[in-house]
Structures are given as C-alpha cells and as structure tokens.
Amino acid sequence: SAAQQPSTPSDLKFDAKSLPFPAHSLEQVLNMSQGELEKLLTLVYKAVGGQDYSIAKKLDVLCYFETLCSDTQAANLLINSSLMKLFVKMLKTYKSPMIKCRLCTIMGLLIRHATFISKDLYNINIFEILMLLTRDANQKVKHKALATLGELLFYVATQTNNNNNTNTLVEQWAAPHEAIDLVISFLKMSDQATADVDEVLQHYAAKTIENVSIEEIYVF
C-alpha cells in the first residue's frame, strides 16, 4: 500500500457514550448479519450527514468509524457503501477543517485497504474534489487531501497493473492527467526561490510517484 496517511486508528479518541449507537468493535462489525450492518451504517450516515449533531459530535462518530477502516474485509464493505458518496459531498460543502481532515483520513484508509472499489466513487468526481482540497486555505487539509489522492492514484495503478487485458474497470479508473500533473507540481515548488516550500506536500508527492512507479505504470 501507499502507506502515506499520518493518522492511524491507534491514536483516535472518541466519547463512546456520545455515539447514537453502541461502539461495536471491528470484530463485532465483521460478524454482523447484513441487516445489522445496514442498520449501523444507516445510523452513522444519519449522525454524520444530518443536522441534529454538532461538529464535535460528528467528529466523535467519524473517529469511531475510522477504527473500522484498516481491515480489508471491512474496507471493501464500507468503501462501496452510500457513506462514501456522503463523505465526498461533505468534503465539497463543509467548511470545518477538522471535518475535512477526518474525512480525508477515513477515505485514505479505506482506499488503502480495499481490494475493490466500485465505479460509483469514480463517477462522483472524487479526483476533482481531492485535487481542489490540495489548494485549501488550511494546511492540514492540504496534507490530508494530497495523501488521500496519493492512495487513490496508487489504487488505480495496482488495479491497472493487475488487469492484463483492457476492460471496463481499467477505463473507469484511469487517473486524470490533471491529478498526475498536480502531484508533480508539488515537487517543482522547490525550484521556485520565492515560493513557500511545504515539505509535507513534497513528501506525499514523492511517495505517490515512488509507489506508482513500483507498479511499473509509466504515467509520470
């Protein structure tokens, strides 16, 4: 995996008592019936996407949800759920840097651990949203967005490399040239003597190029 995200579930803190559902462990979630899982995801969706919870309460729910995102089986379920559409929409509309940072981290973890991502995520302009966030006014949001974009580009590279024949999956997940150009542009920042160099963005850009190159996809 690209292994770029600086946040890990081990450093997460949330108030389990504030959650609108029991704080089920990853093992418990994986052993749920389809009906039980759908009920849980619906409650997460309503809590995060609804108007009844403050930013702090939403962050509690997201921090809990993040503890479920570093397992392949769980990632395949969660990233292909309606929650991802909600998260992409929130990245576009929410102003809170804390919300945007947490959403980017969650999406990056899910992308990193998933082995299959539905075309639906591609079709809701996830590339464009992440690219836009790398220009966000908040520095941490920029870092998280570029790290997540790197995970997505790496996923595209691995999926393309694992398909010997041209097929629908490869066509749907072709990386936009604009995304590739954007990653490269962060490396070129050091050539501009008058520009403020963000070493974290440069690191994520370099790791993205390194990881994609390992897959022998010569898009750069």
TORKOL-4160 file (C-alpha; in steps of 0.2 Angstrom, whole numbers, padded with zeros to 4 digits, m for minus):
220
<pt num="1" X="0000" Y="0000" Z="0000"/>
<pt num="2" X="0005" Y="0018" Z="m0002"/>
<pt num="3" X="0005" Y="0020" Z="0017"/>
<pt num="4" X="0005" Y="0038" Z="0017"/>
<pt num="5" X="m0008" Y="0043" Z="0029"/>
<pt num="6" X="m0001" Y="0050" Z="0046"/>
<pt num="7" X="m0016" Y="0046" Z="0056"/>
<pt num="8" X="m0019" Y="0028" Z="0062"/>
<pt num="9" X="m0033" Y="0021" Z="0072"/>
<pt num="10" X="m0022" Y="0019" Z="0087"/>
<pt num="11" X="m0022" Y="0037" Z="0091"/>
<pt num="12" X="m0040" Y="0040" Z="0089"/>
<pt num="13" X="m0050" Y="0047" Z="0104"/>
<pt num="14" X="m0069" Y="0047" Z="0104"/>
<pt num="15" X="m0083" Y="0048" Z="0118"/>
<pt num="16" X="m0092" Y="0031" Z="0116"/>
<pt num="17" X="m0106" Y="0037" Z="0127"/>
<pt num="18" X="m0110" Y="0051" Z="0114"/>
<pt num="19" X="m0112" Y="0039" Z="0100"/>
<pt num="20" X="m0130" Y="0036" Z="0094"/>
<pt num="21" X="m0126" Y="0018" Z="0094"/>
<pt num="22" X="m0115" Y="0005" Z="0103"/>
<pt num="23" X="m0097" Y="0007" Z="0099"/>
<pt num="24" X="m0095" Y="m0010" Z="0091"/>
<pt num="25" X="m0078" Y="m0017" Z="0089"/>
<pt num="26" X="m0071" Y="m0021" Z="0072"/>
<pt num="27" X="m0073" Y="m0040" Z="0076"/>
<pt num="28" X="m0091" Y="m0037" Z="0081"/>
<pt num="29" X="m0095" Y="m0027" Z="0065"/>
<pt num="30" X="m0087" Y="m0041" Z="0054"/>
<pt num="31" X="m0098" Y="m0054" Z="0062"/>
<pt num="32" X="m0114" Y="m0044" Z="0060"/>
<pt num="33" X="m0128" Y="m0050" Z="0049"/>
<pt num="34" X="m0132" Y="m0040" Z="0033"/>
<pt num="35" X="m0147" Y="m0032" Z="0042"/>
<pt num="36" X="m0137" Y="m0027" Z="0057"/>
<pt num="37" X="m0123" Y="m0020" Z="0047"/>
<pt num="38" X="m0135" Y="m0010" Z="0036"/>
<pt num="39" X="m0143" Y="m0003" Z="0052"/>
<pt num="40" X="m0127" Y="0003" Z="0059"/>
<pt num="41" X="m0121" Y="0011" Z="0043"/>
<pt num="42" X="m0138" Y="0020" Z="0042"/>
<pt num="43" X="m0136" Y="0027" Z="0060"/>
<pt num="44" X="m0118" Y="0033" Z="0055"/>
<pt num="45" X="m0125" Y="0041" Z="0039"/>
<pt num="46" X="m0139" Y="0050" Z="0049"/>
<pt num="47" X="m0127" Y="0056" Z="0063"/>
<pt num="48" X="m0113" Y="0062" Z="0051"/>
<pt num="49" X="m0124" Y="0069" Z="0037"/>
<pt num="50" X="m0139" Y="0075" Z="0047"/>
<pt num="51" X="m0142" Y="0092" Z="0055"/>
<pt num="52" X="m0145" Y="0085" Z="0073"/>
<pt num="53" X="m0127" Y="0084" Z="0078"/>
<pt num="54" X="m0114" Y="0097" Z="0081"/>
<pt num="55" X="m0097" Y="0097" Z="0073"/>
<pt num="56" X="m0089" Y="0089" Z="0089"/>
<pt num="57" X="m0102" Y="0075" Z="0089"/>
<pt num="58" X="m0100" Y="0072" Z="0071"/>
<pt num="59" X="m0081" Y="0071" Z="0074"/>
<pt num="60" X="m0084" Y="0058" Z="0088"/>
<pt num="61" X="m0094" Y="0047" Z="0076"/>
<pt num="62" X="m0081" Y="0049" Z="0062"/>
<pt num="63" X="m0067" Y="0045" Z="0075"/>
<pt num="64" X="m0076" Y="0029" Z="0079"/>
<pt num="65" X="m0080" Y="0025" Z="0061"/>
<pt num="66" X="m0061" Y="0026" Z="0057"/>
<pt num="67" X="m0057" Y="0012" Z="0069"/>
<pt num="68" X="m0066" Y="0001" Z="0057"/>
<pt num="69" X="m0056" Y="0006" Z="0041"/>
<pt num="70" X="m0040" Y="m0003" Z="0042"/>
<pt num="71" X="m0046" Y="m0021" Z="0039"/>
<pt num="72" X="m0048" Y="m0027" Z="0021"/>
<pt num="73" X="m0064" Y="m0035" Z="0023"/>
<pt num="74" X="m0072" Y="m0020" Z="0032"/>
<pt num="75" X="m0064" Y="m0008" Z="0019"/>
<pt num="76" X="m0072" Y="m0017" Z="0005"/>
<pt num="77" X="m0089" Y="m0016" Z="0013"/>
<pt num="78" X="m0088" Y="0002" Z="0019"/>
<pt num="79" X="m0080" Y="0010" Z="0004"/>
<pt num="80" X="m0093" Y="0003" Z="m0008"/>
<pt num="81" X="m0107" Y="0009" Z="0004"/>
<pt num="82" X="m0118" Y="0025" Z="0002"/>
<pt num="83" X="m0107" Y="0033" Z="0016"/>
<pt num="84" X="m0093" Y="0036" Z="0003"/>
<pt num="85" X="m0105" Y="0047" Z="m0008"/>
<pt num="86" X="m0110" Y="0057" Z="0008"/>
<pt num="87" X="m0091" Y="0059" Z="0013"/>
<pt num="88" X="m0087" Y="0066" Z="m0004"/>
<pt num="89" X="m0102" Y="0078" Z="m0004"/>
<pt num="90" X="m0096" Y="0084" Z="0014"/>
<pt num="91" X="m0079" Y="0087" Z="0008"/>
<pt num="92" X="m0086" Y="0098" Z="m0005"/>
<pt num="93" X="m0098" Y="0108" Z="0006"/>
<pt num="94" X="m0092" Y="0108" Z="0024"/>
<pt num="95" X="m0081" Y="0122" Z="0029"/>
<pt num="96" X="m0074" Y="0114" Z="0045"/>
<pt num="97" X="m0055" Y="0109" Z="0043"/>
<pt num="98" X="m0057" Y="0096" Z="0056"/>
<pt num="99" X="m0071" Y="0088" Z="0047"/>
<pt num="100" X="m0062" Y="0088" Z="0031"/>
<pt num="101" X="m0046" Y="0081" Z="0038"/>
<pt num="102" X="m0055" Y="0067" Z="0047"/>
<pt num="103" X="m0065" Y="0063" Z="0031"/>
<pt num="104" X="m0049" Y="0063" Z="0020"/>
<pt num="105" X="m0040" Y="0051" Z="0033"/>
<pt num="106" X="m0055" Y="0039" Z="0033"/>
<pt num="107" X="m0056" Y="0039" Z="0014"/>
<pt num="108" X="m0037" Y="0036" Z="0013"/>
<pt num="109" X="m0038" Y="0022" Z="0024"/>
<pt num="110" X="m0052" Y="0014" Z="0015"/>
<pt num="111" X="m0044" Y="0016" Z="m0002"/>
<pt num="112" X="m0028" Y="0009" Z="0005"/>
<pt num="113" X="m0035" Y="m0007" Z="0012"/>
<pt num="114" X="m0049" Y="m0010" Z="m0001"/>
<pt num="115" X="m0046" Y="m0023" Z="m0014"/>
<pt num="116" X="m0061" Y="m0017" Z="m0025"/>
<pt num="117" X="m0069" Y="0000" Z="m0026"/>
<pt num="118" X="m0085" Y="0002" Z="m0036"/>
<pt num="119" X="m0085" Y="0013" Z="m0051"/>
<pt num="120" X="m0098" Y="0024" Z="m0042"/>
<pt num="121" X="m0084" Y="0033" Z="m0032"/>
<pt num="122" X="m0076" Y="0037" Z="m0048"/>
<pt num="123" X="m0092" Y="0044" Z="m0055"/>
<pt num="124" X="m0095" Y="0057" Z="m0041"/>
<pt num="125" X="m0079" Y="0066" Z="m0045"/>
<pt num="126" X="m0068" Y="0060" Z="m0031"/>
<pt num="127" X="m0052" Y="0065" Z="m0040"/>
<pt num="128" X="m0058" Y="0083" Z="m0043"/>
<pt num="129" X="m0063" Y="0085" Z="m0025"/>
<pt num="130" X="m0047" Y="0079" Z="m0018"/>
<pt num="131" X="m0037" Y="0090" Z="m0031"/>
<pt num="132" X="m0047" Y="0105" Z="m0025"/>
<pt num="133" X="m0043" Y="0102" Z="m0007"/>
<pt num="134" X="m0025" Y="0102" Z="m0010"/>
<pt num="135" X="m0027" Y="0121" Z="m0013"/>
<pt num="136" X="m0037" Y="0123" Z="0003"/>
<pt num="137" X="m0033" Y="0138" Z="0014"/>
<pt num="138" X="m0030" Y="0126" Z="0029"/>
<pt num="139" X="m0013" Y="0117" Z="0028"/>
<pt num="140" X="m0018" Y="0101" Z="0037"/>
<pt num="141" X="m0032" Y="0099" Z="0025"/>
<pt num="142" X="m0020" Y="0101" Z="0010"/>
<pt num="143" X="m0009" Y="0087" Z="0018"/>
<pt num="144" X="m0023" Y="0075" Z="0021"/>
<pt num="145" X="m0030" Y="0078" Z="0004"/>
<pt num="146" X="m0014" Y="0075" Z="m0006"/>
<pt num="147" X="m0011" Y="0059" Z="0005"/>
<pt num="148" X="m0028" Y="0053" Z="0000"/>
<pt num="149" X="m0026" Y="0057" Z="m0018"/>
<pt num="150" X="m0009" Y="0048" Z="m0017"/>
<pt num="151" X="m0018" Y="0032" Z="m0010"/>
<pt num="152" X="m0031" Y="0034" Z="m0025"/>
<pt num="153" X="m0018" Y="0035" Z="m0038"/>
<pt num="154" X="m0009" Y="0020" Z="m0031"/>
<pt num="155" X="m0025" Y="0010" Z="m0031"/>
<pt num="156" X="m0028" Y="0015" Z="m0049"/>
<pt num="157" X="m0010" Y="0009" Z="m0053"/>
<pt num="158" X="m0012" Y="m0008" Z="m0044"/>
<pt num="159" X="m0029" Y="m0011" Z="m0052"/>
<pt num="160" X="m0022" Y="m0007" Z="m0070"/>
<pt num="161" X="m0007" Y="m0017" Z="m0067"/>
<pt num="162" X="m0017" Y="m0032" Z="m0061"/>
<pt num="163" X="m0028" Y="m0032" Z="m0077"/>
<pt num="164" X="m0019" Y="m0039" Z="m0092"/>
<pt num="165" X="m0032" Y="m0035" Z="m0104"/>
<pt num="166" X="m0041" Y="m0019" Z="m0107"/>
<pt num="167" X="m0058" Y="m0019" Z="m0098"/>
<pt num="168" X="m0071" Y="m0008" Z="m0091"/>
<pt num="169" X="m0063" Y="m0007" Z="m0074"/>
<pt num="170" X="m0047" Y="0000" Z="m0081"/>
<pt num="171" X="m0056" Y="0013" Z="m0092"/>
<pt num="172" X="m0067" Y="0018" Z="m0077"/>
<pt num="173" X="m0052" Y="0021" Z="m0065"/>
<pt num="174" X="m0040" Y="0029" Z="m0077"/>
<pt num="175" X="m0031" Y="0043" Z="m0067"/>
<pt num="176" X="m0034" Y="0060" Z="m0074"/>
<pt num="177" X="m0019" Y="0068" Z="m0081"/>
<pt num="178" X="m0023" Y="0084" Z="m0071"/>
<pt num="179" X="m0021" Y="0074" Z="m0055"/>
<pt num="180" X="m0004" Y="0067" Z="m0061"/>
<pt num="181" X="0002" Y="0085" Z="m0066"/>
<pt num="182" X="m0004" Y="0091" Z="m0049"/>
<pt num="183" X="0006" Y="0079" Z="m0039"/>
<pt num="184" X="0022" Y="0083" Z="m0050"/>
<pt num="185" X="0019" Y="0102" Z="m0047"/>
<pt num="186" X="0022" Y="0100" Z="m0028"/>
<pt num="187" X="0039" Y="0093" Z="m0032"/>
<pt num="188" X="0043" Y="0108" Z="m0043"/>
<pt num="189" X="0039" Y="0120" Z="m0029"/>
<pt num="190" X="0057" Y="0119" Z="m0023"/>
<pt num="191" X="0063" Y="0126" Z="m0039"/>
<pt num="192" X="0054" Y="0142" Z="m0035"/>
<pt num="193" X="0065" Y="0153" Z="m0025"/>
<pt num="194" X="0052" Y="0165" Z="m0019"/>
<pt num="195" X="0039" Y="0151" Z="m0015"/>
<pt num="196" X="0035" Y="0145" Z="0002"/>
<pt num="197" X="0040" Y="0126" Z="0001"/>
<pt num="198" X="0029" Y="0114" Z="0010"/>
<pt num="199" X="0040" Y="0099" Z="0014"/>
<pt num="200" X="0025" Y="0088" Z="0019"/>
<pt num="201" X="0016" Y="0091" Z="0002"/>
<pt num="202" X="0033" Y="0087" Z="m0006"/>
<pt num="203" X="0035" Y="0071" Z="0004"/>
<pt num="204" X="0017" Y="0065" Z="m0001"/>
<pt num="205" X="0020" Y="0069" Z="m0019"/>
<pt num="206" X="0037" Y="0060" Z="m0019"/>
<pt num="207" X="0029" Y="0045" Z="m0010"/>
<pt num="208" X="0015" Y="0044" Z="m0023"/>
<pt num="209" X="0027" Y="0044" Z="m0038"/>
<pt num="210" X="0038" Y="0031" Z="m0029"/>
<pt num="211" X="0023" Y="0020" Z="m0026"/>
<pt num="212" X="0015" Y="0021" Z="m0043"/>
<pt num="213" X="0032" Y="0019" Z="m0051"/>
<pt num="214" X="0034" Y="0002" Z="m0041"/>
<pt num="215" X="0019" Y="m0004" Z="m0050"/>
<pt num="216" X="0028" Y="m0001" Z="m0067"/>
<pt num="217" X="0014" Y="0011" Z="m0073"/>
<pt num="218" X="0023" Y="0024" Z="m0083"/>
<pt num="219" X="0011" Y="0038" Z="m0082"/>
<pt num="220" X="0023" Y="0050" Z="m0075"/>
